[in-house]
Amino acid sequence: MLTTIQTSFIDTRANDLAWALGREPLPSLATLDLQLTETTVQLRVLGASHQVLLESSAGSCSETVACMPGSNTPLPLGVSKRLGNFEYEFAARVESLSAGSFAGRAQELLALVAEHPHGLAGVFPGDPNAFTALLAQRQGPQVHWRTWHAYPQERRLVATRTRLGLGDSQSGAR
Protein backbone atom coordinates (compact mmCIF):
# COMPACT_ATOMS: atom_id res chain seq x y z
CA MET A 1 0.00 0.00 0.00
CA LEU A 2 1.37 3.38 -1.03
CA THR A 3 0.09 6.54 0.60
CA THR A 4 1.04 10.21 0.53
CA ILE A 5 1.58 11.53 4.04
CA GLN A 6 -0.18 14.80 4.84
CA THR A 7 2.51 16.32 7.02
CA SER A 8 6.02 17.63 6.66
CA PHE A 9 9.15 15.54 6.95
CA ILE A 10 10.29 15.50 10.64
CA ASP A 11 13.46 13.40 10.76
CA THR A 12 15.79 15.39 8.60
CA ARG A 13 18.96 13.31 8.87
CA ALA A 14 19.67 9.60 8.92
CA ASN A 15 21.86 10.11 11.99
CA ASP A 16 18.85 11.39 13.98
CA LEU A 17 17.20 7.97 14.03
CA ALA A 18 17.06 6.11 17.34
CA TRP A 19 15.92 2.57 18.17
CA ALA A 20 13.69 1.39 21.01
CA LEU A 21 11.80 -1.70 22.10
CA GLY A 22 8.66 -1.73 24.21
CA ARG A 23 7.38 1.79 23.53
CA GLU A 24 3.67 2.43 23.65
CA PRO A 25 1.98 3.06 20.30
CA LEU A 26 2.91 6.51 18.97
CA PRO A 27 0.63 8.64 16.78
CA SER A 28 0.80 7.26 13.24
CA LEU A 29 0.24 8.87 9.87
CA ALA A 30 -0.48 5.58 8.09
CA THR A 31 -1.05 2.01 9.32
CA LEU A 32 -1.46 -1.43 7.85
CA ASP A 33 -2.96 -4.22 9.98
CA LEU A 34 -1.88 -7.74 9.03
CA GLN A 35 -2.99 -11.16 10.23
CA LEU A 36 -0.06 -13.54 9.70
CA THR A 37 -1.41 -16.93 10.79
CA GLU A 38 -1.91 -16.59 14.58
CA THR A 39 0.05 -13.34 14.76
CA THR A 40 -1.26 -9.79 14.40
CA VAL A 41 1.21 -7.22 13.08
CA GLN A 42 0.58 -3.51 12.71
CA LEU A 43 2.97 -1.57 10.48
CA ARG A 44 2.97 2.13 11.32
CA VAL A 45 4.49 5.11 9.50
CA LEU A 46 5.21 7.85 12.00
CA GLY A 47 5.96 11.50 11.34
CA ALA A 48 9.39 10.56 12.62
CA SER A 49 9.79 7.17 10.85
CA HIS A 50 8.31 3.76 11.87
CA GLN A 51 6.85 1.53 14.53
CA VAL A 52 5.92 -2.16 14.34
CA LEU A 53 3.50 -3.64 16.88
CA LEU A 54 3.14 -7.43 17.12
CA GLU A 55 0.73 -9.58 19.12
CA SER A 56 0.77 -13.38 19.27
CA SER A 57 -0.04 -16.15 21.73
CA ALA A 58 3.61 -15.90 22.83
CA GLY A 59 3.25 -12.24 23.82
CA SER A 60 3.71 -8.81 22.30
CA CYS A 61 6.55 -6.75 20.87
CA SER A 62 6.91 -3.11 19.92
CA GLU A 63 9.84 -1.85 17.82
CA THR A 64 10.31 1.85 17.12
CA VAL A 65 12.91 3.39 14.82
CA ALA A 66 12.38 7.13 14.79
CA CYS A 67 13.61 10.52 15.84
CA MET A 68 12.66 10.41 19.50
CA PRO A 69 13.31 13.53 21.56
CA GLY A 70 15.30 12.65 24.65
CA SER A 71 16.27 9.20 23.38
CA ASN A 72 19.85 8.22 24.06
CA THR A 73 19.76 4.90 22.16
CA PRO A 74 21.14 5.56 18.68
CA LEU A 75 20.36 3.24 15.80
CA PRO A 76 22.48 0.12 16.43
CA LEU A 77 24.12 -1.86 13.65
CA GLY A 78 22.82 -5.05 15.25
CA VAL A 79 20.96 -6.39 18.26
CA SER A 80 20.22 -9.97 19.27
CA LYS A 81 18.33 -10.59 22.49
CA ARG A 82 15.67 -12.61 24.24
CA LEU A 83 12.41 -10.72 24.82
CA GLY A 84 10.20 -12.86 27.02
CA ASN A 85 9.16 -15.76 24.76
CA PHE A 86 10.73 -14.16 21.68
CA GLU A 87 14.16 -14.32 20.08
CA TYR A 88 14.68 -10.84 18.62
CA GLU A 89 17.28 -9.91 16.01
CA PHE A 90 17.67 -6.45 14.49
CA ALA A 91 20.16 -5.07 11.98
CA ALA A 92 20.52 -1.63 10.40
CA ARG A 93 22.53 -0.34 7.49
CA VAL A 94 23.00 3.19 6.12
CA GLU A 95 23.68 3.55 2.40
CA SER A 96 25.11 6.76 0.93
CA LEU A 97 24.40 6.97 -2.80
CA SER A 98 25.04 9.26 -5.76
CA ALA A 99 22.11 11.46 -6.85
CA GLY A 100 21.15 9.20 -9.78
CA SER A 101 21.60 5.99 -7.81
CA PHE A 102 19.57 7.34 -4.90
CA ALA A 103 16.54 8.26 -7.03
CA GLY A 104 16.58 4.92 -8.85
CA ARG A 105 16.94 2.89 -5.66
CA ALA A 106 14.24 4.92 -3.89
CA GLN A 107 11.72 4.34 -6.69
CA GLU A 108 12.64 0.65 -6.89
CA LEU A 109 11.96 0.21 -3.15
CA LEU A 110 8.69 2.15 -3.32
CA ALA A 111 7.48 -0.05 -6.18
CA LEU A 112 8.46 -3.23 -4.30
CA VAL A 113 6.60 -2.24 -1.14
CA ALA A 114 3.57 -0.65 -2.85
CA GLU A 115 2.89 -3.83 -4.84
CA HIS A 116 3.33 -6.23 -1.89
CA PRO A 117 0.17 -7.25 0.06
CA HIS A 118 2.11 -6.91 3.35
CA GLY A 119 3.80 -3.62 2.49
CA LEU A 120 3.17 -0.03 3.59
CA ALA A 121 4.97 3.02 2.20
CA GLY A 122 4.38 6.63 3.16
CA VAL A 123 5.76 9.31 0.85
CA PHE A 124 6.31 12.71 2.41
CA PRO A 125 5.30 15.86 0.50
CA GLY A 126 7.91 17.90 -1.31
CA ASP A 127 10.03 15.06 -2.69
CA PRO A 128 8.86 11.78 -4.25
CA ASN A 129 11.99 10.11 -2.83
CA ALA A 130 11.31 11.09 0.82
CA PHE A 131 9.58 8.08 2.34
CA THR A 132 9.30 5.46 5.04
CA ALA A 133 8.46 1.94 3.87
CA LEU A 134 7.78 -1.31 5.74
CA LEU A 135 7.28 -4.88 4.59
CA ALA A 136 6.37 -7.87 6.84
CA GLN A 137 5.99 -11.61 6.38
CA ARG A 138 5.74 -14.77 8.42
CA GLN A 139 8.03 -17.70 7.73
CA GLY A 140 7.21 -20.69 9.92
CA PRO A 141 7.69 -19.77 13.59
CA GLN A 142 9.23 -16.38 12.72
CA VAL A 143 7.96 -12.98 11.65
CA HIS A 144 10.33 -10.86 9.58
CA TRP A 145 10.05 -7.22 8.67
CA ARG A 146 12.20 -4.84 6.71
CA THR A 147 12.05 -1.07 6.65
CA TRP A 148 13.56 1.68 4.56
CA HIS A 149 13.88 5.35 5.47
CA ALA A 150 14.88 7.67 2.62
CA TYR A 151 16.67 10.98 3.09
CA PRO A 152 16.92 12.61 -0.36
CA GLN A 153 18.65 15.75 0.93
CA GLU A 154 21.56 13.54 2.08
CA ARG A 155 21.08 10.85 -0.58
CA ARG A 156 21.04 8.28 2.22
CA LEU A 157 18.85 5.22 2.73
CA VAL A 158 18.54 3.59 6.13
CA ALA A 159 17.52 -0.06 5.85
CA THR A 160 16.55 -2.21 8.82
CA ARG A 161 15.87 -5.92 9.07
CA THR A 162 14.15 -7.60 12.02
CA ARG A 163 13.50 -11.25 12.79
CA LEU A 164 11.30 -12.27 15.68
CA GLY A 165 11.24 -15.95 16.63
CA LEU A 166 7.79 -16.44 18.07
CA GLY A 167 8.35 -19.61 20.08
CA ASP A 168 4.59 -20.10 20.44
CA SER A 169 2.81 -23.38 20.97
CA GLN A 170 0.99 -23.25 17.61
CA SER A 171 4.27 -23.23 15.65
CA GLY A 172 5.95 -25.99 17.63
CA ALA A 173 8.98 -23.79 18.25
CA ARG A 174 10.64 -23.56 21.63
N, C-alpha and C positions, 0 to 999 in steps of 0.2 A: 504494500500500500504506500503510495506516494502522496504527500500532502504538503501544501505551502503553509508555513507557520506565520501567524499574524502577529508577530512581535519582532523586535530588533534583536540582533545577534548579541548575546551577553558575554560569552567566553571568547575573548578576542585573541588569545594566544594559546598555542598548544601547551606551553609550559604552565598555564594556569589551572590545568586539570588536576583534580585530586581524586582519590579512590577511597571508598568506605563500604563497609558491610554493616548490615543491621539497621540502617536508617529507616525512619518512618517514611511512608509515601510522601513525596514532594509534589507541589503543583505541577501538572504536566500540560503540555501544549498539544500533544497527540498521544493516543494510546492504541495498542492492539492487544486484545485478549485472545489467548490461545489455549486450547485444551489439547494437551499432548499425552494421550492415553490417560493415566490417572493423575496427571500433573497439570496444574493451572499455571500459566506463565502470562504475565502482563509486561509488555514492552512499552516503555514510556520515553518520549522525547521531552526533555526539560528545556526551559529557556537557557539553561546552563549545561546542557548535554544529555546524559541518559540515566535511566534507572530501570532495573529489571527486578520484578517481584515474582517469586515462585512459591507455590503452595503444593504440597503433596502429602501423602499419608506419613511420610518420614519427617515432615516438619515444614518450615518455611525458610526462605532466604531472600535477602534484599541486597542488591549490589548497586552502588551509585558511583558513576564516574562523571564528575561535573566540577564547575568552579563553585566551591563552597566557602563562603566567607568564614574565616576563623579556623578552617581546616588546616591541620599541620601534617597530613598524610599525603605526600605527593604521589603521583601516578607511579606505581612500582613497575619494574620490568617483568617481575614474576612473583606469584604468591602460590603456595601450596599449603593447605591447612585443613584440619578436621573442624567441621562446624556441626556440632550435635551429631545427627545421623548421616551427615553429608561429608563427602570428600570434595573439597573445593580447589580448583586450580584456575589461576588467572595469569594472563600474559598480555603485555602491552608493547607496542612498537610505534615509533614515530618515524615517518618517511618525509624527507625533504626532497622536493622534485623541481624540475625546471618548469617554467610557465606552461609550455605545451604539454609536457608529460602530466602535470597536475590536472589540467582541464580534462584531458582524455581519461585519466584514471578516475577522476571524480564522476564523470558521466557514466563510465563503465560500472562503477559501484552502485550508482543510483539506479541504473537499469536492472542490475542483478537483484537488488533488494525490492524494487517496485514490482517486479514480475513474480516474486516468490510469495506463496500463500502465507508464509510465516515471517514476512519481512515488513518493516515499517521504516520509512524515510521521511524526515521533515526537512524541507528546504527553507532557509531563512531568506527574507526579502533582501533585495539589493544585489545579490550575486547568485546565479544558478548553481555555483559550485560551493556554496556555504551550506552545509547540511550536517545532520546527525542521522545515522542509519543503523538499524538493528535487524538481526536475522537469528531466529531460534529454531532448533529441531531436537527431537528426542531420538536417541540411538540406544536401544536396549535399556539398561538401567541408568542411563546418563542423559542429562539435558545439556546441550551445547548452545552457546550463543556467541555471536561475533558482532562487534560494533565498529563503526567508522565515524570519525569526527573530522570534518574538513575545514581547514583554515586557509582560504584563498589568498588573503593578504600576506601570508607567510609562505604560501605554497607548501603547506605541511598537512599530512594526513596522519591521524592517530588511529591505529587499529588495535582493538582488544579482542581477546579470545578467552572464553570462560568454559570450563567443563565442571559440571556438578554431578558427582556420583550419588544417586538417590538412596541406594541401600534400603529400599522399602521392601516390604514383604511381598507385594504383588510381582516385583521383578525377579525375586529370588536372589538378589544381591545381598551381600553382608556388609 
